Amino acid sequence: MAVDHQKMDMDIDNKGEEQQKGKPVMVILVGAPGSGKSTFCEHVMGSSLRPWTRICQDTINNGKAGTKPQCLKRAAAALKEGKSVFIDRCNLDKEQRSDFVKLDCGAQVDVHAVVLDLPAQLCISRSVKRTGHEGNLQGGKAAAVVNRMLQKKELPKLNEGFARIVFCHNENDVEATIKAYTALGPLDTLSNGCFGQKNPDAKIQLGIMKFLKKVEAPSSLGSCSDRVQDSACPQARNANNTCCKGTTKESLLLGAASKDVKESEDLAKDSVDADVSVGDITTLAFPSISTADFQFNNEKASDIIVEKVEEFVNKLENARFVLVDLSHGSKILSLVRAKAAKRNIDSKKFFTFVGDITRLYSQGGLRCNAIANAANWRLKPGGGGVNAAIFAAAGPSLETATKERAKSLLPGHAVVVPLPSDSPLYTREEVSHVIHVLGPNMNPQRPNSLNNDYTKGCSILREAYTSLFTGFLSIVRSRSKLPRRIIEKLESSPSDLKDPSHGPRNHLTNSDQKIKRDDDCVYERSKKCKGTHDETVADISAPSSTYGKVTGDKSKLEGPTSKSWGSWAQALYHIAMHPEKHKDKLLEVLDDVVVLNDLYPKACKHLLVLARHEGLDCLADVHQEHLQLLMTMHAVGLKWAEKFLHEDSSMVFRLGYHSVPSMRQLHLHVISQDFNSNHLKNKKHWNSFNTAFFRDSVDVIEEIKNHGKATIKDEDCRLSMELRCHRCRSAHPNIPRLKSHISICQAPFPHALLENGRLVLAPKHN
């Protein structure tokens, strides 16, 4: 519906309007990122005779991002001066708008809303393509943020306190509204009312429902009785006679709960809330591994699938597994369904589904964040079955993205690949990740057959599902560990990060979660891990080279968005969570921390102080609510450093964190600066403690206190920098030469390290 231009005509009346003359206007812009709010302001302010002030939270703090209170203060001041004001924020819900609507500025003000309700795909396209955005919401990360924000949108109503609301659904509407406000002179007014709204009761515009994965059932796929199991179909018919059409579900759901799952999937056309709630469930769709081309025994495979699902399903909160097969008469589906029912596996967290794994949403209405690919060892397209279908459906960008993660794959391993935003699987099916997994080959006609050795085959298949499900859990973790406050930072204040509802022991929540689709979640037990497992487990201080991308440009990395932890990297987590089982390794056990020696120390004295709080895997997980914990960790580390200094006053200590650790669980390094250790073997070891990759504890505490998060210096180039003495900064060609030098170097430490307590020395050195 176009904006009614006649109703938008100005009520220009210069006769006896003493109360209306010169009354300022506050226009609250409502729209997703990329909807054109800032452009709207620029066009009006560039041509209007009325004095306008633009209030933008992205620039309110001397050109930098500020807070909502700053915006309110600036708006009130401008209105008192008689200026009209544009509130250039997203303002997508009533709560975000209410403080501005109720703003008391000591003057009569007309409060308007201009709703830029443009198509979601247009907003996303603009957000992704733009550069130099004031709020830095651009590139690959923008798509998911815009999509998520639109799902939570609450359109404004007059009863919120608005005198006038104008809805713009296309460029023509926007242009007409710009002209109306541009022509609004200092003494003019605009008529009150609500103009251009398509459906006053709609929570989300119908035009974007397809993009937000609102199922529009194709009429060509047959009737409900042909496609959907009888146990679910009658209820669906009662809710909406058409909703069953188009679902390719045989609804092979487990047990009596199949009805509940079916109802959650059959989205009623008028129920936006149901759609959003289903979309919030992180879902992995996976085929049966190795039972097709690799001819693994179905009976044995079904036992392993159910065994592994049962092991992992209790680790899922707002997530689920779906076993998928093309065939309605699939034996593996039938076996798994029966065995899962016997074990009483929660059918809301695991069920089976008949359909094409590359078209689960568009043809079946099932939204999946990740799909598993039964890959070949080369990680190449081709062959047949699932592998060929997924590579073909995802387009060439999947092959490119896969090459960036791994060149090949060993049986029993998996690698998680974030899908590029231009992949058809991403745009059409909203699949954000493909997890390549390789199972055992029992087919004697194929290379590397196990020759019917099911002892080894079952072991490899178990490893394959463990790798697959662990990789998926890393995606779930990336969605849940950064909750609503991170998304709201894009439209509100950094202080919003300080969410008091998230206690230090309950960091992972089920609240609105960030969809970070460009994360590098790699779970691959590589040859390196096989060959040097013992040292890798113990080499706690070696940083990881796997971390999240934000835009694909490593120079713009702000920190890891997610990380998948291999089984070898869980050692510190298990120690922190169950110290009673590791008493022989621990130097001290407290309520919040434990202390132990690094098993492969990089100096004469090298301790680790582990946080005992769930959900704190690394420095990127730390926020304002964890400040007291960080201070406790620092105090404990300092106590141990001082203890060692009492024993040897010539020592010097430094306390800090690796930006991207190799071991799960937040840990503080307390390390002497002699670096005299046989375990310090390579450039990566040295640079992880002597470049900006190593974050001093005092600096981290200060950043958390002031900004609610720590700066993560995780660029890989820091670990490959040339070797330089940490005292005199002289360069050396290799570790032996460097060690020889530092053993005799008497140069003072750099001035920066001597400031702010970054180095801990005996009193006589101060």
C-alpha positions, 0 to 999 in steps of 0.5 A, a space after each residue: 500500500 502506497 503512502 496516502 500523499 493527500 493525507 500527507 499534505 501539510 496543514 499550513 495555517 498562518 491564522 491564529 495558530 499561536 500554539 502551533 507556530 514554531 513547535 519543534 518536531 521529534 522524528 523517531 526513525 524506525 528501521 533495520 540497519 540498511 533501511 536508509 535512516 541516515 540517508 533519510 536524515 541527510 536528504 531532509 537536512 540538506 534542503 529543509 528551511 527548518 533547523 534540524 539536529 540528527 541524534 545518532 548513537 553511533 557518533 554521539 560520543 565525539 564521533 564515536 559510539 555512545 549511549 542512549 542517555 547521551 542521545 536523550 540528553 542531546 535531544 532534549 537540549 536541541 528541542 529546548 533550543 527550538 530545533 527539530 530532531 531526528 532520532 537516528 537509531 533502529 528503535 525496533 521495539 516499544 521499549 527502545 522508543 519509549 524514553 524518547 517519546 516521553 522525553 521531557 524537554 520543557 517545550 511542546 513537541 510533536 513526536 512523529 515516527 517514520 517507519 522504513 519498513 523496506 524489504 529485508 533482502 534490500 536492507 541486508 544487501 545494503 548492509 553487507 555492501 556498504 563500507 565505512 559505516 559509522 557503527 561498523 555494521 557491514 560485510 558478512 556479519 551484517 546479514 544475520 544481525 539484520 535478519 535477527 533484529 527484524 524478527 524481533 521488530 515491534 511496529 509503533 502505534 499511536 497509543 505509544 504517544 506518537 502524534 503521527 506515524 508514516 510507514 514506508 514500504 518502498 523507495 517511492 514511499 521514502 521519497 514522498 516522506 522525504 519531500 514532506 519533511 523537507 517542505 516542512 518550514 519553521 512555522 508549518 505542521 503535518 497532520 496527525 494520524 497513522 499513514 501507509 500501514 498495511 496491516 495494523 495488527 502485523 508484527 512483521 511485514 508480510 513482504 519479508 516473511 519468506 526471507 525470515 523463513 516463514 513457510 509458504 507452502 507450495 501447492 504442487 507437493 500434494 496433500 497432507 494425507 500423502 505426505 504427513 503421518 496421520 498422528 500429526 496431520 489432523 491437528 495441523 488441519 485444524 490449525 490451518 487447512 493449508 499448512 500441511 501442503 508442501 511439507 515433504 515430511 513423512 514426519 518420522 518423529 519419535 514416540 508420542 512427542 511427534 505431535 508436538 514437534 510436528 505442530 512446532 514445524 507446521 507454521 501457521 501463516 498468521 503466527 509470527 511468534 511460532 516461526 521465531 521460536 522454531 527459528 531459535 532452535 539450532 538444528 543439525 541435519 545429518 545423513 547416516 554416515 557410511 551406510 550408503 556408498 561405504 556399505 556399513 552394516 545398518 544394524 551396527 550403524 543404527 546402534 552407534 547413531 543412537 548411542 552417540 545421540 544419547 551421549 550428546 543430546 543431554 548437552 543440547 539446550 536450545 538445539 536438536 539433531 535430525 537424522 535425514 534420509 531421502 527414502 520413505 522406506 529407509 531401513 536406517 531411519 526405521 532402525 534408529 527410530 525404534 531404538 531411540 524410542 526404546 531408550 526414551 531419547 527426547 524426541 524434541 531434541 532428536 527425530 528423523 525426517 524424510 527429505 532432500 538434505 539440501 532443501 529441508 526448508 524450501 520443500 519441507 519447512 525444516 530450518 537447519 543451521 547446519 547440515 552434515 556432509 558424508 564427505 570423501 577424504 579429498 573434501 572435493 565435490 563429485 562422486 554421488 549421494 549426499 556429497 555431490 548433492 551438497 556441493 552442487 546445492 551450495 555452489 562453488 563457494 563451499 569448495 573455496 571455503 572448505 579449502 580454507 579450513 582443510 585440504 583433506 580429512 581422515 576417517 573418523 574426523 570432521 571439519 566445520 565450514 561456515 557457508 559464505 553468504 552468497 551460497 544458495 544453501 545460505 540464501 535459500 535454506 538459511 544453512 549457515 554451516 556445513 560439517 564435513 565428516 568422513 566415516 569408515 569404508 566397508 565397501 571392498 570395491 572402494 579404496 582403503 576398505 577395512 575388509 569387513 573389520 567391524 571392530 575397527 569400523 565401529 570405532 571409526 564410526 563412533 569417532 566420526 559421530 563424536 567429531 560431527 556432534 562436537 563440531 555442532 556443539 561449537 556452533 551452538 556455543 557460538 550462538 549462545 555465548 554472546 546473548 542479546 546485549 551484543 546485538 543491542 550494542 549495534 543500536 544502543 549503548 556499550 553499557 548495555 553489555 553490562 547485563 546484571 542478569 547473567 551471573 558469573 556461573 551462568 554465562 551461557 544463556 538461552 536468551 536471544 542469541 547472536 548468530 555468528 555465521 562467519 565463525 571458524 569452528 573447526 573440529 579436526 583431530 589431525 595427524 599432528 594430534 595423533 603423533 604427538 598427543 601427549 605433548 599436545 595435551 600438556 602444551 597448555 601455553 601454546 596458542 591456537 591458530 584457529 579463531 573466528 573471522 568476522 569479515 574474512 579480512 584478518 586485519 579486521 579481526 576483533 577476536 574469536 567468535 567461536 572455537 571448537 575444542 578437541 578432546 585433547 584441549 579439554 584437560 584444563 576444563 575437567 581440572 577446573 570443574 572437578 578438582 577433587 579428581 586431580 588433587 595430585 596436580 593442583 597447588 591450590 584449590 579455592 572456590 573460584 580458582 585452582 592453581 597448577 603448574 603448566 606441565 610443559 612450562 616455558 620458563 623456570 616458573 610457569 603456573 596457571 590460575 584456572 577459573 572454575 566458572 562454566 561458560 568461560 572458555 577464553 578471554 573473549 567470553 569475559 564481560 563486565 559481570 566477571 570483573 571480580 573473578 578476574 581480580 581474584 585470579 590476578 590476586 592469586 597469581 600475584 600471591 604465587 609470584 610474590 612467594 617465588 620472589 621471596 625464594 629468589 629475589 632475582 626473578 621477574 614475573 608477568 601475569 597475563 592471558 593468551 588472546 586465543 588459547 589452545 586449551 579450553 577454560 579461562 586461565 591466567 599465566 604466571 610466568 617468570 621472565 627468564 624463559 629458561 625451559 627446554 619446552 620453549 622450542 619454537 617461534 610460536 611459543 616465544 611470540 605467544 608470550 612476547 607480543 601483543 598476543 599476550 594480554 597483561 592481566 592488569 590491562 584486561 582488568 582495566 578494559 573490562 572495567 571501562 568497556 565491558 570486554 577485553 581487546 583480543 589481539 589474535 592475528 596469526 601474524 603476531 605468532 610468526 613475527 621475528 624473534 626479538 629479545 624481550 628486554 633489548 628487542 634485538 632480533 635473532 634467527 632462531 630459538 637457540 640463538 635467542 636463548 643464548 642471548 637472553 641468558 646474558 642480556 642485562 638490558 632493562 625491560 621496556 618502559 611499557 612493561 615497567 608501567 602499571 604493574 605489568 611486571 612483578 619484581 622483588 621490592 629491591 628492583 622497584 
